[in-house]
Amino acid sequence: MPLKVLSVASEAVPLVKTGGLADVAGALPAALDQQGIAVTTLLPGYPAVGAAIGKAKRLHKWDALLGEPAQLLSAKIGAHDLLVLDAPGFFARDGNPYSDSAGKDWDDNWRRFAAFGRAAADIASGAVKKLSFDLVHAHDWQAAMALAYLRFAPFGSGPPVPSVMTIHNMAFQGWYDRKIFGGLELPKKAWSIEGVETYGGVGFLKSGLQLADMVTTVSPTYAREIVRSEFGMGLEGLVASRGDRVRGIVNGIDTKEWDPQSDPALAANYTARSLSKRKANKRALEEHFGLEKSDGPLFIMVTRLTWQKGADVIPEVLDHLVGNGGRLALLGSGDAEIVDALKAGAARHPGKVGLHFGYDEALSHQMQGGGDAILVPSRFEPCGLTQLYGLAYGCVPVVSRTGGLSDTVIDANPAALAAGVATGVQFDGVHYHALASAISRTVELYRQPKLWQKIQRNGMGADFSWARSGAEYAAIYRQLTGEKA
Ligand SMILES: Nc1ncnc2c1ncn2[C@@H]1O[C@H](COP(=O)(O)OP(=O)(O)O[C@H]2O[C@H](CO)[C@@H](O)[C@H](O)[C@H]2O)[C@@H](O)[C@H]1O
């Protein structure tokens, strides 16, 4: 019998995505299947999820799940085994999973995602006939309360199922005022520093970190960084106290979705041996972004426009980038201030800087397939996926040396160039000078076509499949289920 894992995630490709969490929650099950592990993913029943699954089988019903009627639906989408928490009072809303159409977080997010956790814990502790799981894997704060309910208020009285908590981003913690505690329907004993109490309120992510049998994060470097206050965001002490129960496993990418040889979004498909075909993609990008046609270096960026991603430094560096013969195509959405500063910068450089605000999956593929280099100047980055897509597509990553960016890109320093292993450019610190000098270095490399192609090919040949990381998760699952057996 394969090990059965309940993966609890608030978003997963191909059904609903606002960021990298969805890519990982969507891709990991197939990798684990290769390891003989059967993953079922529990998702909230947002409108898009309901529409995708259509008429689904009902497995369970709650008259009042933290106050709202709910049912559990079962569906299969492609190879994905899904459980969907259909609770219209919580999830049948316009906007994205966390905020309304105007971008404002829903006031009752604590209740929505506590209910999600409550449902996950019920499922994992035997409330649903015919469903049983050997382990629960919760992703980020939206799923973390599953572990609090499992510990303090499981459905049955059987042995507790082991658990893994994965941090995709420590910056989002789900912290709420203590007055919500009553609404969580947890026993009083959960209100303690060993339970959900966090700096006088309720901490969702903190509860998961405290209570999980194993904590993972999405790169080894980030796992080491989050014991320091600059990265731990207040939870560094707790992370440090968990010692070797905190591991870093670098993300892979879905190499079927992200394959330049077969990607239907591209004007021209190509491989590491036919890089010259990328030119057609570059022309298509220039067209889309209203850029002058040129064979000079075309930088791209695909990102949330936030402080984390260093997007605020881009407007400052535009003059330098353009002055060095570069052009920039940027796709993103986020902070209004950054949007305004980018617009002002682009207005100074018509034909050289093109902006597309919003979220566009197909365009993000086209950009990786036609751009020469992708800028990823993150202040912190648990793993980062866009640099991995860049590597796979021969769009050379230019990254700050932090978190997963450190672990996945080999800087084109003299030693790496001499050894023929460089895959990108790294720089230290996220500020004008660091980024400007990284851009200059990149342009210099680009102007040496043989060397540049070598860097592109090295990246395209790197192993960023899920196979290796899948094996690491599988080893953790086996260790934990063995420990509890
Ligand atoms: N405007 C836009 N249009 C189209 N696509 C867009 C887009 N903006 C972003 N994307 C896409 O969204 C994803 C973002 O991935 P990141 O790794 O940058 O993750 P994010 O910070 O969301 O997630 C967190 O979780 C992931 C997963 O573990 C970690 O890699 C990361 O470090 C951590 O911060 C990529 O697939 C990217 O192409």
The ligand as a Tripos MOL2 file, in Angstrom:
@<TRIPOS>MOLECULE
LIG
   38    41     1     0     0
SMALL
NO_CHARGES

@<TRIPOS>ATOM
      1 N1          2.1940   39.2370  -12.9900 N.pl3     1 LIG1
      2 C1          2.4060   37.9310  -13.1630 C.ar      1 LIG1
      3 N2          1.9000   37.2770  -14.2320 N.ar      1 LIG1
      4 C2          2.1230   35.9540  -14.4170 C.ar      1 LIG1
      5 N3          2.8030   35.1880  -13.5510 N.ar      1 LIG1
      6 C3          3.3090   35.7780  -12.4670 C.ar      1 LIG1
      7 C4          3.1590   37.1660  -12.2010 C.ar      1 LIG1
      8 N4          3.7730   37.4690  -11.0430 N.ar      1 LIG1
      9 C5          4.2950   36.3280  -10.5860 C.ar      1 LIG1
     10 N5          4.0150   35.3010  -11.4410 N.ar      1 LIG1
     11 C6          4.3380   33.8830  -11.2810 C.3       1 LIG1
     12 O1          4.0490   33.5400   -9.9220 O.3       1 LIG1
     13 C7          5.0790   32.6720   -9.4370 C.3       1 LIG1
     14 C8          5.8430   33.3880   -8.3500 C.3       1 LIG1
     15 O2          6.8090   32.5360   -7.8600 O.3       1 LIG1
     16 P1          7.8740   33.0090   -6.7500 P.3       1 LIG1
     17 O3          8.7810   31.8710   -6.5210 O.co2     1 LIG1
     18 O4          8.3990   34.3310   -7.1320 O.co2     1 LIG1
     19 O5          6.9270   33.0700   -5.5390 O.3       1 LIG1
     20 P2          6.1600   33.8270   -4.4290 P.3       1 LIG1
     21 O6          6.9470   34.9330   -3.8610 O.co2     1 LIG1
     22 O7          4.8150   34.0780   -4.9610 O.co2     1 LIG1
     23 O8          6.0890   32.5950   -3.4410 O.3       1 LIG1
     24 C9          6.6880   32.0200   -2.3170 C.3       1 LIG1
     25 O9          6.6010   30.5880   -2.4940 O.3       1 LIG1
     26 C10         7.3970   30.0830   -3.5570 C.3       1 LIG1
     27 C11         7.1110   28.5820   -3.6390 C.3       1 LIG1
     28 O10         7.6880   27.8660   -2.6040 O.3       1 LIG1
     29 C12         8.8600   30.3820   -3.3310 C.3       1 LIG1
     30 O11         9.5980   29.9480   -4.4770 O.3       1 LIG1
     31 C13         9.0750   31.8710   -3.1240 C.3       1 LIG1
     32 O12        10.4270   32.1120   -2.7790 O.3       1 LIG1
     33 C14         8.1400   32.3960   -2.0250 C.3       1 LIG1
     34 O13         8.2800   33.8020   -1.8460 O.3       1 LIG1
     35 C15         5.9260   32.2880  -10.6340 C.3       1 LIG1
     36 O14         5.3730   31.1570  -11.2560 O.3       1 LIG1
     37 C16         5.7810   33.5270  -11.5470 C.3       1 LIG1
     38 O15         6.0200   33.2290  -12.8960 O.3       1 LIG1
@<TRIPOS>BOND
     1     1     2 1
     2     2     3 ar
     3     2     7 ar
     4     3     4 ar
     5     4     5 ar
     6     5     6 ar
     7     6     7 ar
     8     6    10 ar
     9     7     8 ar
    10     8     9 ar
    11     9    10 ar
    12    10    11 1
    13    11    12 1
    14    11    37 1
    15    12    13 1
    16    13    14 1
    17    13    35 1
    18    14    15 1
    19    15    16 1
    20    16    17 2
    21    16    18 1
    22    16    19 1
    23    19    20 1
    24    20    21 2
    25    20    22 1
    26    20    23 1
    27    23    24 1
    28    24    25 1
    29    24    33 1
    30    25    26 1
    31    26    27 1
    32    26    29 1
    33    27    28 1
    34    29    30 1
    35    29    31 1
    36    31    32 1
    37    31    33 1
    38    33    34 1
    39    35    36 1
    40    35    37 1
    41    37    38 1
@<TRIPOS>SUBSTRUCTURE
     1 LIG1         1 GROUP 0 **** ****
